[in-house]
């Protein structure tokens, strides 16, 4: 065992300072540890510098300055390790619950809403704020700190907007558009102009800005901010048919008409067919033998794809159940008097213009009534169809 000279000790001290150890107490503490190791292991004083370079990497993973940075964080955050552990745990909870919740939502399994709510709440109010605290302490640049703060706010707002959109809560569209405006007019300008000024970050800043724009553009393209034209049309058509039913009921109550046995029998058969269709649709949507229509409407009221699959083939052609319904409705309509036919237009199965626009193409009754219609609209139309038949045969 040898004792280091004052020149060797001074050499180590100056080297530590050059390598980024600026805190005096930390520098002398490291000096003490390094000197102990060198005095224990060094046999030949002539090999001092070579052995010093071999010993030094034992005190860090990437570079010596990380000891300085971690010490500063410890001095600033009394609960540094607790916060770091909380951030890691919250990141894991967010990732797991969001992926699982999305899967449950796609499969219509119970618990999806809770898991999505938990994931986004954890992300917004635990993970992102702690991440901002850590990242902001790693830089001394005011502009970079502001950029980090803006990015954190944007992350929280767009996450909440996504939550509101997925949960169908009011204000989702406003929050979504606000977050996009915040991104384009606040975050991206700050991020782009602060990064492009530095030569070493210029290329990465440009590429990152383009990728952010593309990602948000793709997400925005997949977001439905308003209902489709088909949905609006079906809602308008259902309301119009309801008015026609009221007029039909007034005619029925003000005129005493004799209904033939054949018309009454045909109408009752059609009512049974319509009810069977409604029951079949409810069972198809819920995959349950004991599903209630009210429950299914609450859960799947805005569903379009499954109603289309119930009534139409992948090619768009109507299935036999819908073709049979059309034939029976047409048969009943042909048995009505001219006065009743004028008011019972819901039973008229002739082709009509798409969206009631004479400039559009002609489409079939089946497509006009049930194609691209939500479950709520389909059930409403079947109910109105049933009412129209009852008014005609009572």
Number of C-alpha atoms within 10 A of each C-alpha: 10 12 13 15 10 9 9 15 15 12 12 21 18 13 12 20 14 11 12 16 22 13 13 11 10 15 18 15 11 19 17 13 11 19 19 14 14 20 15 12 13 19 13 10 15 9 10 15 13 9 16 16 10 9 15 17 12 10 14 11 9 8 12 17 17 15 17 17 15 13 14 14 17 13 11 11 14 10 11 15 12 10 18 15 11 15 21 14 14 20 17 16 18 24 15 14 20 22 15 17 23 16 13 17 17 10 10 13 11 11 12 21 17 12 22 25 20 16 24 22 17 21 24 20 12 18 23 19 16 18 16 17 15 16 13 18 14 14 11 9 11 10 15 18 18 15 21 20 18 20 21 17 20 20 17 20 19 21 20 21 22 19 19 18 19 15 13 11 11 10 11 20 19 12 19 22 15 15 20 19 13 18 22 12 10 15 21 20 14 19 21 19 14 16 19 15 11 11 9 10 12 15 13 14 19 15 11 14 16 13 12 13 14 12 12 13 13 11 10 14 10 9 13 10 14 9 9 10 11 16 18 14 17 23 19 14 19 20 16 12 21 19 12 19 22 15 14 22 18 12 17 16 12 8 8 8 13 8 12 11 10 12 19 17 13 18 25 16 12 21 20 12 17 17 14 12 19 17 15 13 21 25 17 16 19 18 10 10 11 9 15 13 16 10 12 17 18 11 12 18 16 16 17 19 13 17 23 21 15 18 21 21 12 9 6 12 13 21 15 12 13 18 16 13 16 18 12 19 20 15 18 22 23 14 14 16 11 11 10 16 17 13 19 23 16 24 21 19 19 13 14 18 15 17 19 13 10 10 9 11 12 16 14 15 19 20 20 22 18 24 23 22 26 24 25 18 24 24 20 18 23 19 16 19 21 21 17 25 25 16 19 24 21 12
